[in-house]
Amino acid sequence: MVAPRAAWKGFLKVGSVACGVKVIGATSEASKIHFKILNRKDGLPVKSVYADEQTGKTVEAEDQVKGFEVEKDEFLQIDPNDIKALKLTSDHTLEVGEFVSIDDVDTRYLEKPYYLIPADGAAVEAYGVIRDAMKNKGVAARSCIVLYQRGREVLIQPHGKGMLMTELRSHNEVVSADSVFDGLTKAKYDPELLEIAGMLIDKKVTTFDPSKFEDTYEDALIAMIDAKRKGKAPPKPAPKPKENVINLAEILKKSLKQEGLAASRKSLSPKRKKA
Protein backbone atom coordinates (compact mmCIF):
# COMPACT_ATOMS: atom_id res chain seq x y z
CA MET A 1 0.00 0.00 0.00
CA VAL A 2 1.38 3.41 -1.02
CA ALA A 3 1.85 5.81 1.90
CA PRO A 4 -0.43 8.87 1.69
CA ARG A 5 1.20 12.04 0.48
CA ALA A 6 1.75 14.77 3.06
CA ALA A 7 -0.21 17.97 2.45
CA TRP A 8 2.14 19.93 4.74
CA LYS A 9 5.40 19.45 6.62
CA GLY A 10 6.70 21.61 9.44
CA PHE A 11 6.92 21.86 13.20
CA LEU A 12 4.39 21.60 16.01
CA LYS A 13 5.51 24.04 18.72
CA VAL A 14 4.18 24.28 22.29
CA GLY A 15 6.17 26.82 24.29
CA SER A 16 9.81 25.77 23.92
CA VAL A 17 8.91 22.19 22.90
CA ALA A 18 8.87 21.53 19.16
CA CYS A 19 8.72 18.44 16.98
CA GLY A 20 8.62 17.80 13.26
CA VAL A 21 5.16 16.81 11.97
CA LYS A 22 3.39 15.94 8.74
CA VAL A 23 -0.25 16.61 7.80
CA ILE A 24 -2.08 13.82 5.97
CA GLY A 25 -5.61 14.14 4.59
CA ALA A 26 -8.10 12.17 6.69
CA THR A 27 -10.84 12.02 4.03
CA SER A 28 -10.98 10.87 0.41
CA GLU A 29 -13.37 11.35 -2.53
CA ALA A 30 -11.89 8.41 -4.48
CA SER A 31 -14.91 6.14 -3.97
CA LYS A 32 -17.46 8.75 -5.05
CA ILE A 33 -19.21 8.62 -8.42
CA HIS A 34 -17.87 11.30 -10.75
CA PHE A 35 -19.43 12.37 -14.05
CA LYS A 36 -17.89 13.94 -17.15
CA ILE A 37 -19.77 16.40 -19.33
CA LEU A 38 -20.41 14.97 -22.80
CA ASN A 39 -21.52 16.38 -26.12
CA ARG A 40 -25.06 15.01 -26.49
CA LYS A 41 -24.64 14.80 -30.29
CA ASP A 42 -21.51 12.60 -30.50
CA GLY A 43 -21.15 11.36 -26.91
CA LEU A 44 -17.60 12.70 -26.59
CA PRO A 45 -16.27 14.56 -23.52
CA VAL A 46 -16.18 18.35 -23.60
CA LYS A 47 -13.86 20.65 -21.69
CA SER A 48 -14.51 23.95 -19.98
CA VAL A 49 -12.71 27.07 -21.12
CA TYR A 50 -12.51 30.67 -19.93
CA ALA A 51 -13.92 33.13 -22.44
CA ASP A 52 -13.90 36.92 -22.55
CA GLU A 53 -17.39 38.07 -21.49
CA GLN A 54 -17.41 40.84 -24.08
CA THR A 55 -15.79 39.25 -27.15
CA GLY A 56 -16.58 35.61 -26.42
CA LYS A 57 -13.01 34.64 -27.39
CA THR A 58 -11.13 32.00 -25.40
CA VAL A 59 -8.54 33.38 -22.94
CA GLU A 60 -5.47 31.17 -22.61
CA ALA A 61 -4.05 30.29 -19.18
CA GLU A 62 -1.02 32.56 -19.54
CA ASP A 63 -3.35 35.53 -20.14
CA GLN A 64 -5.57 34.88 -17.10
CA VAL A 65 -5.18 36.85 -13.89
CA LYS A 66 -7.22 37.01 -10.68
CA GLY A 67 -9.39 40.07 -10.18
CA PHE A 68 -11.16 41.63 -7.20
CA GLU A 69 -14.30 43.62 -7.98
CA VAL A 70 -13.92 46.93 -6.12
CA GLU A 71 -16.92 48.55 -7.82
CA LYS A 72 -19.54 47.34 -10.28
CA ASP A 73 -17.59 46.08 -13.35
CA GLU A 74 -14.40 47.66 -11.99
CA PHE A 75 -11.69 45.13 -11.12
CA LEU A 76 -8.36 45.27 -9.37
CA GLN A 77 -5.92 42.78 -10.93
CA ILE A 78 -4.08 40.49 -8.49
CA ASP A 79 -1.04 38.70 -9.90
CA PRO A 80 -0.36 35.15 -8.59
CA ASN A 81 3.15 36.29 -7.58
CA ASP A 82 1.58 38.93 -5.32
CA ILE A 83 -0.27 36.16 -3.46
CA LYS A 84 2.82 33.93 -3.26
CA ALA A 85 4.75 36.83 -1.74
CA LEU A 86 2.45 36.81 1.30
CA LYS A 87 4.46 34.83 3.85
CA LEU A 88 2.66 34.18 7.12
CA THR A 89 4.52 33.42 10.33
CA SER A 90 2.83 30.01 10.46
CA ASP A 91 4.19 29.04 7.04
CA HIS A 92 6.24 26.17 8.48
CA THR A 93 5.21 26.16 12.14
CA LEU A 94 2.07 25.05 13.95
CA GLU A 95 2.54 27.23 16.99
CA VAL A 96 -0.04 26.54 19.68
CA GLY A 97 -1.61 29.79 20.85
CA GLU A 98 -3.97 28.34 23.44
CA PHE A 99 -5.68 25.20 24.71
CA VAL A 100 -9.43 24.74 25.04
CA SER A 101 -11.53 22.06 26.69
CA ILE A 102 -12.67 19.49 24.11
CA ASP A 103 -16.13 19.61 25.71
CA ASP A 104 -16.34 23.34 24.87
CA VAL A 105 -15.65 22.90 21.13
CA ASP A 106 -18.63 24.04 19.02
CA THR A 107 -18.90 21.37 16.31
CA ARG A 108 -20.45 23.85 13.84
CA TYR A 109 -16.95 25.30 13.35
CA LEU A 110 -15.28 21.97 12.50
CA GLU A 111 -14.74 21.71 8.75
CA LYS A 112 -12.08 19.40 7.29
CA PRO A 113 -10.02 16.81 9.22
CA TYR A 114 -6.37 15.82 8.74
CA TYR A 115 -4.10 13.37 10.53
CA LEU A 116 -1.09 14.92 12.25
CA ILE A 117 1.83 12.49 12.55
CA PRO A 118 5.55 12.70 13.48
CA ALA A 119 7.74 13.73 10.57
CA ASP A 120 10.48 11.25 11.52
CA GLY A 121 11.78 9.02 14.30
CA ALA A 122 13.45 11.92 16.10
CA ALA A 123 10.08 13.63 16.57
CA VAL A 124 8.24 10.64 18.10
CA GLU A 125 9.13 11.33 21.74
CA ALA A 126 8.13 15.01 21.82
CA TYR A 127 5.06 14.24 19.72
CA GLY A 128 3.96 11.56 22.19
CA VAL A 129 4.49 13.82 25.20
CA ILE A 130 2.37 16.61 23.67
CA ARG A 131 -0.40 14.19 22.62
CA ASP A 132 -0.60 12.39 25.98
CA ALA A 133 -0.47 15.63 27.97
CA MET A 134 -3.47 16.97 25.99
CA LYS A 135 -5.30 13.66 26.42
CA ASN A 136 -4.76 13.69 30.19
CA LYS A 137 -6.05 17.26 30.45
CA GLY A 138 -8.97 16.71 28.06
CA VAL A 139 -7.98 19.67 25.90
CA ALA A 140 -7.40 20.56 22.25
CA ALA A 141 -4.83 23.00 20.90
CA ARG A 142 -5.72 25.96 18.72
CA SER A 143 -3.27 27.06 16.06
CA CYS A 144 -2.96 28.43 12.52
CA ILE A 145 -1.46 26.77 9.45
CA VAL A 146 -0.78 27.78 5.85
CA LEU A 147 -2.29 25.15 3.53
CA TYR A 148 -2.43 25.63 -0.23
CA GLN A 149 -1.23 29.24 0.10
CA ARG A 150 -3.93 30.20 2.57
CA GLY A 151 -3.89 30.70 6.32
CA ARG A 152 -6.37 28.51 8.19
CA GLU A 153 -7.32 28.33 11.85
CA VAL A 154 -7.11 24.74 13.10
CA LEU A 155 -7.87 22.63 16.16
CA ILE A 156 -5.47 19.83 17.18
CA GLN A 157 -6.59 17.03 19.49
CA PRO A 158 -5.48 13.52 20.51
CA HIS A 159 -6.89 10.75 18.32
CA GLY A 160 -6.01 7.14 19.14
CA LYS A 161 -2.24 6.71 18.85
CA GLY A 162 -1.90 10.01 17.00
CA MET A 163 -3.47 13.43 16.64
CA LEU A 164 -6.20 14.94 14.51
CA MET A 165 -5.98 18.44 13.05
CA THR A 166 -9.26 20.00 11.89
CA GLU A 167 -9.71 23.15 9.83
CA LEU A 168 -12.07 25.62 11.48
CA ARG A 169 -14.68 27.78 9.82
CA SER A 170 -14.46 31.48 10.61
CA HIS A 171 -17.12 33.09 12.77
CA ASN A 172 -18.53 34.89 9.71
CA GLU A 173 -19.15 31.56 7.97
CA VAL A 174 -21.42 30.22 10.71
CA VAL A 175 -25.06 31.32 10.67
CA SER A 176 -26.27 32.44 14.08
CA ALA A 177 -28.61 29.91 15.67
CA ASP A 178 -30.60 32.79 17.18
CA SER A 179 -31.45 34.09 13.70
CA VAL A 180 -32.90 30.68 12.79
CA PHE A 181 -34.55 29.57 16.03
CA ASP A 182 -35.78 32.99 17.17
CA GLY A 183 -39.33 32.40 15.91
CA LEU A 184 -39.72 28.97 17.49
CA THR A 185 -42.10 28.74 20.41
CA LYS A 186 -41.94 26.13 23.17
CA ALA A 187 -44.15 23.19 22.25
CA LYS A 188 -46.89 22.03 24.62
CA TYR A 189 -47.41 18.27 24.82
CA ASP A 190 -48.55 15.53 27.16
CA PRO A 191 -45.59 14.62 29.45
CA GLU A 192 -46.34 10.95 28.75
CA LEU A 193 -45.36 11.47 25.11
CA LEU A 194 -41.91 12.49 26.31
CA GLU A 195 -41.69 9.29 28.38
CA ILE A 196 -42.61 7.11 25.39
CA ALA A 197 -40.15 8.94 23.10
CA GLY A 198 -37.45 8.32 25.74
CA MET A 199 -38.25 4.60 25.71
CA LEU A 200 -37.85 4.53 21.93
CA ILE A 201 -34.48 6.27 22.21
CA ASP A 202 -33.28 3.84 24.90
CA LYS A 203 -34.17 0.93 22.59
CA LYS A 204 -31.99 2.28 19.79
CA VAL A 205 -28.97 3.60 21.71
CA THR A 206 -25.74 2.12 20.31
CA THR A 207 -22.10 3.04 19.73
CA PHE A 208 -21.00 5.51 17.05
CA ASP A 209 -19.90 3.25 14.16
CA PRO A 210 -19.25 5.08 10.85
CA SER A 211 -18.58 1.73 9.08
CA LYS A 212 -22.34 1.20 9.12
CA PHE A 213 -23.13 4.53 7.44
CA GLU A 214 -24.75 4.30 4.02
CA ASP A 215 -24.79 6.89 1.26
CA THR A 216 -28.25 6.13 -0.13
CA TYR A 217 -27.85 8.66 -2.96
CA GLU A 218 -24.52 7.16 -4.03
CA ASP A 219 -26.06 3.65 -3.86
CA ALA A 220 -28.95 4.83 -6.05
CA LEU A 221 -26.48 6.28 -8.58
CA ILE A 222 -24.59 2.96 -8.75
CA ALA A 223 -27.85 1.02 -9.19
CA MET A 224 -28.97 3.37 -11.97
CA ILE A 225 -25.62 3.14 -13.80
CA ASP A 226 -25.59 -0.66 -13.46
CA ALA A 227 -29.12 -0.89 -14.89
CA LYS A 228 -28.20 1.32 -17.87
CA ARG A 229 -25.09 -0.76 -18.61
CA LYS A 230 -27.24 -3.90 -18.68
CA GLY A 231 -29.93 -2.27 -20.81
CA LYS A 232 -32.51 -2.50 -18.04
CA ALA A 233 -35.00 0.08 -16.84
CA PRO A 234 -33.65 2.33 -14.07
CA PRO A 235 -34.87 1.69 -10.52
CA LYS A 236 -38.20 3.26 -9.61
CA PRO A 237 -37.95 6.55 -7.72
CA ALA A 238 -38.76 6.58 -4.02
CA PRO A 239 -42.42 7.41 -3.30
CA LYS A 240 -43.23 10.91 -2.13
CA PRO A 241 -43.91 11.22 1.60
CA LYS A 242 -47.54 11.27 2.60
CA GLU A 243 -49.26 14.40 3.87
CA ASN A 244 -47.93 15.18 7.33
CA VAL A 245 -51.19 14.74 9.23
CA ILE A 246 -50.46 12.67 12.35
CA ASN A 247 -51.78 11.57 15.68
CA LEU A 248 -48.54 11.75 17.63
CA ALA A 249 -49.76 9.63 20.55
CA GLU A 250 -50.86 6.79 18.25
CA ILE A 251 -47.68 6.96 16.17
CA LEU A 252 -45.48 6.74 19.27
CA LYS A 253 -47.44 3.80 20.70
CA LYS A 254 -47.25 2.03 17.34
CA SER A 255 -43.48 2.55 17.27
CA LEU A 256 -43.19 1.09 20.76
CA LYS A 257 -45.14 -1.98 19.68
CA GLN A 258 -42.86 -2.44 16.65
CA GLU A 259 -39.84 -2.31 18.94
CA GLY A 260 -41.34 -4.91 21.28
CA LEU A 261 -42.02 -2.40 24.04
CA ALA A 262 -45.17 -1.23 25.78
CA ALA A 263 -46.10 2.13 27.26
CA SER A 264 -45.90 2.23 31.03
CA ARG A 265 -49.29 3.94 31.16
CA LYS A 266 -52.33 3.48 28.90
CA SER A 267 -54.16 6.71 29.43
CA LEU A 268 -52.96 8.68 26.43
CA SER A 269 -55.69 10.93 25.12
CA PRO A 270 -55.21 11.16 21.34
CA LYS A 271 -55.30 14.65 19.86
CA ARG A 272 -55.23 15.07 16.09
CA LYS A 273 -52.91 17.75 14.88
CA LYS A 274 -51.83 18.86 11.45
CA ALA A 275 -48.14 19.79 11.23
Sequence and secondary structure as in RCSB ss.txt:
>XXXX:A:sequence
MVAPRAAWKGFLKVGSVACGVKVIGATSEASKIHFKILNRKDGLPVKSVYADEQTGKTVEAEDQVKGFEVEKDEF
LQIDPNDIKALKLTSDHTLEVGEFVSIDDVDTRYLEKPYYLIPADGAAVEAYGVIRDAMKNKGVAARSCIVLYQR
GREVLIQPHGKGMLMTELRSHNEVVSADSVFDGLTKAKYDPELLEIAGMLIDKKVTTFDPSKFEDTYEDALIAMI
DAKRKGKAPPKPAPKPKENVINLAEILKKSLKQEGLAASRKSLSPKRKKA
>XXXX:A:secstr
     EEEEEEEEETTEEEEEEEEES   TTS     B TTT  B     B TTT  B  GGG  EEEEEETTEE
EEE HHHHHT   TTSSEEE  EEEEGGG  GGGEEEEEEEEESSGGGHHHHHHHHHHHHHHTEEEEEEEEETTE
EEEEEEEEETTEEEEEEE  GGGS  HHHHHTT       HHHHHHHHHHHHHH     GGG   HHHHHHHHHH
HHHHTT             EE HHHHHHHHHHHTT   S        EE 
